[in-house]
Amino acid sequence: MNAQRVLRSRLARAVGLGALALAGIAAFSLQQRASGSGTSWTPSPLQITSGTLLVQRVSSFDNPALTADQAVAEYHTATTWPSNVTSVVAVALDSQGAMAAIGTPGAVSDNVAQVILFQMTGDFIARGASTPPGGKAPTSTVLQLIYDPATNNVIGSGYVDSPSPLSGVGMRLSVSK
């Protein structure tokens, strides 16, 4: 089994475990402020904390400064924002609004009603991306993740080179490093 397949397998198992068990030990401040209307909703503090923790772990896994083995280990232990993340924006809205906000409307099924869209800037490597043999994983300066609090899973992602404008979209959640 090649290293990339092992990484994908470990990541899939880890994401399935969820972040609820670590929610109580995460150390970061969160505050909500309304911004925009239409598709917004108000997540509970536990939903915000769980989503933030899972996204921190995924961001750790995509840290280009780490080797593949270090990234897997960091994914399993991260409880703060990793060094590769320089800023974070999070908004609560419905799945269709989230996909439209990041430029891929209709890519998430209609049965996911309420999600949190996280947009991180920094340096990222798409370790889980499919590449041809010998190919390099794509890199980016913006990582976008759509978190579904009902399943505690990331249901959509994007690696892009410029942030999507999120002002006036959903309910803005301020997530501090």
C-alpha positions in Angstrom: 0.0 0.0 0.0 1.6 3.3 -1.0 2.1 6.2 1.4 -0.6 8.4 -0.1 -3.2 5.6 0.2 -2.3 5.0 3.8 -2.6 8.8 4.5 -6.1 8.9 2.9 -7.1 5.8 4.9 -5.9 7.3 8.1 -7.5 10.7 7.4 -10.8 9.0 6.6 -10.8 7.0 9.8 -9.8 10.1 11.9 -12.5 12.3 10.4 -15.0 9.6 11.2 -14.0 9.6 14.8 -15.1 13.3 15.1 -13.9 16.1 17.3 -16.6 16.0 20.1 -14.3 14.3 22.6 -11.7 17.1 22.3 -14.2 20.0 22.3 -13.9 20.7 26.0 -10.1 21.1 25.9 -9.9 23.4 22.8 -8.5 26.8 23.9 -9.7 29.6 21.7 -12.3 32.4 21.9 -15.5 32.5 19.9 -18.0 35.2 19.5 -20.9 35.6 17.1 -22.1 38.7 15.3 -24.9 38.8 12.7 -23.9 39.7 9.2 -26.2 39.3 6.2 -29.4 37.5 6.0 -31.3 34.9 4.1 -29.6 31.6 4.5 -28.0 32.2 7.9 -28.6 30.3 11.1 -27.3 30.4 14.7 -25.1 27.4 15.6 -24.7 26.4 19.2 -21.4 26.9 21.0 -20.8 23.1 20.9 -21.3 23.1 17.1 -18.9 26.0 16.6 -16.3 24.4 18.9 -16.6 20.9 17.3 -16.4 22.4 13.8 -13.4 24.6 14.7 -11.5 21.7 16.3 -12.1 19.4 13.3 -11.0 22.2 10.9 -7.9 22.8 13.0 -7.0 19.2 12.6 -7.5 19.2 8.9 -5.5 22.4 8.6 -2.7 20.7 10.5 -2.8 17.7 8.1 -2.4 20.1 5.2 0.6 21.9 6.7 3.4 21.8 4.0 6.1 22.3 6.7 5.4 18.8 8.0 6.4 15.4 6.6 3.5 13.1 5.8 4.1 11.1 9.0 4.2 14.3 11.1 1.0 15.5 9.4 -0.8 12.4 10.4 0.4 12.6 14.0 -0.5 16.3 14.1 -3.9 15.6 12.7 -4.6 13.3 15.6 -3.4 15.6 18.3 -4.1 19.2 17.2 -6.2 21.3 19.5 -5.1 24.8 18.3 -4.6 26.5 15.0 -1.4 25.2 13.3 1.4 27.5 12.3 0.5 27.3 8.6 -2.8 29.2 9.2 -2.5 33.0 9.3 -6.2 33.9 9.4 -9.7 32.4 9.7 -13.2 33.4 8.6 -16.2 31.3 9.5 -19.9 31.8 8.5 -23.0 29.8 9.3 -25.3 29.3 6.4 -27.0 26.6 4.4 -25.1 24.2 2.2 -26.2 25.6 -1.1 -25.2 29.1 0.1 -21.8 27.8 1.2 -21.2 26.2 -2.2 -22.3 29.3 -4.0 -20.0 31.5 -1.8 -16.9 29.5 -2.7 -17.9 29.3 -6.4 -19.3 25.7 -6.8 -23.1 26.0 -6.5 -25.1 22.8 -6.4 -22.1 20.6 -5.5 -23.6 19.6 -2.1 -26.9 17.6 -1.8 -30.0 19.5 -0.7 -30.4 17.3 2.4 -27.7 19.1 4.3 -29.5 22.2 5.6 -27.1 24.0 8.1 -23.3 24.2 7.7 -20.4 26.3 8.8 -18.0 27.5 6.0 -14.4 28.0 7.2 -12.0 29.9 5.1 -8.4 29.8 6.2 -5.5 31.7 4.6 -1.9 30.6 4.9 0.1 27.8 3.2 -1.6 24.5 2.4 -0.8 21.2 0.6 -3.7 19.0 -0.5 -2.2 15.8 0.9 -5.4 13.8 0.2 -5.7 14.9 -3.5 -5.5 12.2 -6.2 -2.3 12.7 -8.3 -0.8 10.7 -11.1 2.1 8.5 -10.1 5.1 10.6 -9.2 2.9 13.8 -9.2 3.0 16.4 -6.5 0.0 17.3 -4.4 -1.5 20.7 -5.2 -0.7 23.7 -3.0 -2.7 26.8 -2.2 -2.8 29.9 0.0 -6.5 29.5 0.9 -8.2 26.4 2.3 -12.1 26.4 2.3 -13.9 23.7 4.3 -17.6 23.2 4.7 -18.4 21.6 8.0 -21.7 19.8 8.7 -22.5 19.9 12.5 -25.2 17.2 12.1 -22.6 14.6 11.1 -19.5 16.2 12.5 -17.8 15.9 9.1 -16.3 18.1 6.5 -18.6 17.7 3.4 -16.8 20.0 1.0 -13.4 21.5 0.5 -11.5 23.8 -1.8 -7.8 24.7 -2.2 -7.6 28.1 -4.0 -5.2 31.0 -4.3 -7.5 33.9 -3.4 -10.2 34.1 -0.7 -13.9 34.3 -1.6 -15.6 37.4 -0.5 -17.7 36.4 2.5 -19.0 39.8 3.7 -22.8 39.8 3.9 -23.0 36.0 3.6 -24.7 34.1 6.4 -24.0 34.7 10.1 -20.3 35.6 10.6 -18.5 33.7 13.4 -15.4 35.3 14.8 -12.8 32.5 15.4 -9.6 33.7 17.1 -6.3 31.9 16.9 
